[in-house]
Amino acid sequence: MNRVNKKQTVKGEAIANIPWEEKPADCKTVVWRSKRNPIISRDLLLNSNSIFNSAVVPFDGEFTGVFRCDNKARRMVIHSGRSKDGINWEIEEEPIQFICQDEEIGDFEYRYDPRVCWIEDRYYVTWCNGYHGPTIGVGYTYDFKEFYQLENAFLPFNRNGVLFPKKINGKYAILSRPSDRGHTPFGDIFYSESPDMCYWGCHRHVMSPVNGWQSTKVGAGPIPIETTEGWLMIYHGVLTSCNGFVYSAGAALLDLDKPWKVIHRTEPYILSPQTLDECVGDVPNVVFPVAALCDAPTGRMAIYYGAADTVVCLAFTQVDDLIDFVKSNSIVR
């Protein structure tokens, strides 16, 4: 059934061919997994050890994206890819070669965990960029064939750079998580703004870890979705267990004009590692959401997430149902 979202909650475009599976009759959760998981296997490329934590966007009536592909030498790089249906993907065998005016910035140590965001006239790409430690790389493309690299957004150490899909109060806006050089045992989400996508400032605190599944660190996931209720931000939270980190996903509503102000935030997770793909892999017990497609007329949402740092999986929800869940299960009231 092609359900119509009478509330018109999402302030966005239609994606008529959005990947979608109806909610199973016996499903009791607000988010449900695709029966086709994993949709991208670890060995899709000849030289890939794993493909995960990848960003997907609509493009010319189909879909394209930027994919984290760790090769068999275990070098972390990003590739472009395309799909007619958002499920079956063709990924370029060679990593993206950015055109960069500054050789020092272009000479990277690693690239991983990309996000892709359409703003005004182009697709911006952000990723964790190795420049004397992890920082946030920034680039752009018009066609997913040629990619241009800009200055890094911040000094090391930082991760999870997620742009907003429009200027806020006339400025570009980004979420990030300051970190350390290694497997950071801490992490808050911060908001920053820029007049030119080069110089970033006006840093504001958004949220910190709290008890339970998000007690060690939190980080922004997919590009925030503009709704009548606020910016819908899906994020990851980390619990330190006796067997290491456990990554799960939650959701929050941020103020439209002051996105560092949290209106509501889920106390329970919306998705946690429970299936074999999510619990067994190179890094066990990881659900890491990176991209979310949303069809405004129907409110259908498809969430792409990395599972166990090994494969790409897909989950679904209805925006109105997710917002209701966030509001009725919120830490912030």
C-alpha positions in Angstrom: 0.0 0.0 0.0 1.3 3.5 -0.9 0.4 5.2 2.3 0.1 9.0 2.1 1.5 11.1 4.9 -1.4 13.4 5.5 0.6 15.4 8.1 3.2 16.3 5.5 5.7 16.1 8.3 8.8 15.9 6.1 10.0 19.1 4.4 11.6 17.4 1.5 11.3 15.9 -1.9 9.5 12.8 -3.2 11.5 9.6 -3.8 8.9 7.5 -5.6 11.2 4.5 -6.0 12.6 4.5 -2.4 13.6 1.0 -1.3 10.7 -0.3 0.9 9.3 -3.3 2.6 6.1 -3.2 4.6 6.3 -3.7 8.3 5.9 -7.4 9.2 2.6 -8.2 11.0 4.5 -9.6 14.0 7.0 -6.7 14.3 6.7 -4.7 17.6 9.5 -2.2 17.0 9.4 1.2 15.3 12.2 0.2 13.0 12.4 -3.1 11.1 15.1 -4.7 9.1 15.1 -5.6 5.4 14.6 -9.3 4.6 17.4 -8.9 2.0 20.1 -8.0 4.5 23.0 -7.7 4.0 22.3 -5.7 0.9 26.0 -5.3 0.2 28.3 -8.1 1.0 31.9 -7.7 2.2 33.4 -9.2 -1.0 31.4 -7.3 -3.7 34.7 -5.9 -5.0 37.6 -8.1 -6.1 40.0 -6.6 -3.5 37.5 -5.7 -0.7 37.9 -7.1 2.8 34.7 -5.3 3.9 32.2 -2.7 2.7 30.2 -0.9 5.4 29.3 2.6 6.9 28.4 4.0 3.5 26.3 6.9 2.3 23.5 6.8 -0.3 21.5 9.5 -2.0 18.9 9.8 -4.8 20.4 10.7 -8.2 18.9 11.2 -11.6 15.9 8.9 -10.8 18.1 6.2 -9.4 20.6 6.1 -6.5 24.3 6.7 -6.0 26.6 7.0 -3.1 30.1 6.9 -1.5 31.1 3.6 0.1 33.7 2.7 2.7 35.7 -0.2 1.3 38.5 -1.6 3.4 40.8 -3.5 1.0 42.6 -6.7 1.6 45.7 -4.8 2.7 43.2 -3.3 5.3 43.6 0.2 3.9 40.6 2.4 4.5 39.4 4.1 1.4 36.1 5.3 -0.2 34.6 4.4 -3.6 31.7 5.7 -5.6 28.8 3.4 -6.5 25.4 3.4 -8.2 22.1 1.5 -8.1 18.8 1.5 -10.0 16.8 0.4 -7.0 18.9 1.2 -3.9 19.3 -2.5 -3.2 21.6 -3.9 -5.9 24.8 -2.0 -6.2 27.7 -1.6 -8.6 30.7 -0.1 -6.8 33.7 1.2 -8.7 36.8 -1.0 -8.3 39.1 2.0 -7.9 38.9 4.4 -4.9 37.8 8.0 -5.5 40.6 10.2 -6.6 39.9 13.7 -5.3 41.1 16.7 -7.3 42.8 18.9 -4.7 44.7 22.2 -5.1 46.8 21.6 -2.1 49.0 18.5 -2.3 49.5 18.4 1.5 45.7 18.1 2.1 45.3 15.7 -0.8 48.0 13.3 0.5 45.8 11.4 3.0 46.5 8.6 5.4 43.0 7.0 5.2 39.4 7.9 4.4 36.4 6.3 6.0 32.8 6.6 7.1 31.6 9.0 4.4 28.3 11.0 4.4 26.8 12.7 1.3 24.6 15.8 1.5 23.0 17.8 -1.3 23.2 21.6 -0.6 22.0 24.1 -3.1 23.9 23.1 -6.3 26.1 20.1 -5.5 26.7 17.0 -3.4 29.1 17.6 -0.5 31.0 14.6 0.9 32.4 14.5 4.4 34.5 11.6 5.8 36.9 10.8 8.5 40.2 11.9 7.0 43.6 10.9 8.1 45.7 14.0 8.5 48.1 13.6 11.4 45.2 11.8 13.1 41.5 11.6 12.3 39.8 14.8 11.2 36.8 15.7 9.0 37.6 15.8 5.3 35.3 17.8 3.0 34.8 17.6 -0.7 32.1 17.9 -3.3 30.9 16.5 -6.6 28.3 17.3 -9.2 28.2 14.0 -11.0 29.9 11.4 -8.8 32.5 11.1 -11.5 34.8 13.9 -10.6 35.3 14.8 -6.9 37.0 17.9 -5.5 38.6 18.1 -2.1 38.4 21.2 0.1 40.2 22.1 3.3 39.7 19.8 6.3 36.9 21.2 8.5 38.7 20.9 11.8 42.0 20.1 13.5 42.6 16.5 14.6 41.0 14.8 16.4 37.5 14.6 15.2 35.0 12.2 13.6 31.4 11.9 12.4 31.2 15.1 10.4 27.5 15.4 9.3 26.3 18.4 7.3 22.8 19.8 7.4 21.1 19.8 4.0 20.5 23.6 4.0 22.1 26.7 5.4 20.8 27.6 8.8 20.6 31.4 9.6 22.6 31.9 6.4 25.5 29.6 7.3 26.6 26.1 6.4 26.1 23.8 9.5 27.8 20.6 10.6 27.6 18.1 13.5 30.8 16.5 14.7 32.3 14.5 17.5 35.7 15.6 18.9 37.7 12.5 19.7 41.2 11.2 20.2 43.7 9.5 18.0 42.5 5.9 18.7 39.3 4.1 19.5 37.9 7.0 21.5 36.3 6.0 24.9 34.4 9.2 25.0 32.4 11.5 22.7 29.8 14.3 22.6 28.1 15.8 19.6 28.8 19.4 18.7 27.4 21.9 16.2 29.5 24.3 14.1 28.8 26.7 11.4 30.7 28.3 8.4 30.2 31.1 6.0 32.1 29.4 3.2 32.6 25.6 3.9 36.2 26.4 4.9 36.3 28.4 8.2 34.3 26.8 11.0 33.3 28.3 14.3 30.5 29.2 16.6 30.8 25.8 18.2 27.8 24.7 20.3 27.3 21.6 22.4 24.4 19.3 21.3 24.4 16.2 23.4 26.5 14.0 25.7 26.4 10.3 26.6 23.8 9.2 29.1 23.1 5.9 30.9 22.6 2.6 29.2 23.2 1.9 25.5 24.6 5.4 24.9 26.7 5.7 28.0 30.2 5.8 26.5 29.9 8.1 23.4 27.4 9.4 20.8 27.8 10.5 17.3 25.6 11.8 14.4 24.6 9.4 11.8 22.7 10.2 8.6 22.1 13.7 7.3 19.4 15.3 9.5 15.9 15.3 8.0 13.9 18.6 8.2 10.4 18.0 9.6 7.6 20.2 11.0 8.6 18.8 14.5 12.3 19.8 14.2 15.4 18.3 12.7 15.2 14.5 12.9 18.6 13.2 13.8 19.4 9.5 13.8 22.6 8.9 15.8 24.7 6.1 17.2 25.4 5.5 20.8 28.0 3.2 22.4 27.9 1.1 25.5 31.1 -0.3 26.9 30.4 -3.9 27.9 32.7 -6.6 29.4 33.2 -7.7 25.8 34.0 -4.3 24.3 32.0 -1.5 22.6 28.4 -2.1 21.5 27.0 0.3 18.9 23.3 0.9 18.7 21.1 3.6 17.1 18.7 6.2 18.5 16.9 9.3 17.3 16.5 12.9 18.4 14.6 16.0 17.4 16.6 19.2 17.2 15.3 22.8 17.1 15.0 24.0 13.5 16.6 27.4 14.1 19.0 26.4 16.8 19.9 22.8 16.1 22.2 22.5 19.1 19.0 22.6 21.2 17.6 19.1 21.8 13.8 19.0 21.9 13.4 15.2 22.4 15.9 12.3 22.5 15.2 8.6 22.8 15.9 6.8 26.0 15.6 3.3 24.4 17.5 2.5 21.2 15.6 2.2 17.9 18.0 -0.5 16.5 20.7 -2.5 18.2 23.0 -5.4 17.1 20.9 -8.5 17.3 21.2 -10.4 14.0 24.1 -12.5 12.9 25.3 -9.8 10.5 25.3 -7.3 13.2 26.9 -9.4 16.0 29.5 -11.3 14.0 32.1 -9.7 11.8 35.4 -7.8 11.9 34.1 -5.7 14.8 31.3 -7.5 16.6 28.1 -5.9 17.9 27.9 -2.8 15.7 24.9 -1.1 14.2 26.2 2.2 12.6 23.6 4.3 10.7 25.1 6.5 8.0 22.4 7.4 5.4 18.6 7.8 5.4 16.4 8.2 2.4 12.9 9.7 3.0 10.0 10.0 0.7 8.1 13.2 1.8 4.6 12.3 0.5 4.5 8.9 2.2 6.9 9.4 5.1 8.7 6.2 4.2 12.3 6.1 5.4 15.0 3.7 4.4 18.0 3.7 6.8 21.4 2.3 5.5 23.7 1.1 8.3 27.0 -0.7 8.7 26.8 -4.0 10.5 29.7 -5.4 12.5 32.1 -3.2 10.4 31.7 -5.7 7.7 28.6 -5.3 5.5 25.9 -2.8 4.6 22.3 -3.5 5.8 19.0 -1.7 5.4 16.1 -0.9 7.8 12.8 0.9 7.4 10.4 3.1 9.4 7.7 5.6 9.0 8.7 9.2 9.9 5.6 10.0 11.8 5.8 6.8 13.8 9.5 7.4 14.6 8.8 11.0 15.7 6.0 9.7 17.9 8.3 7.1 19.4 11.0 9.7 20.1 8.5 12.1 21.8 6.9 9.4 23.9 10.2 7.8 24.9 12.3 10.9 25.5 15.0 11.7 28.0 14.3 15.3 27.3 10.7 16.5 28.0 
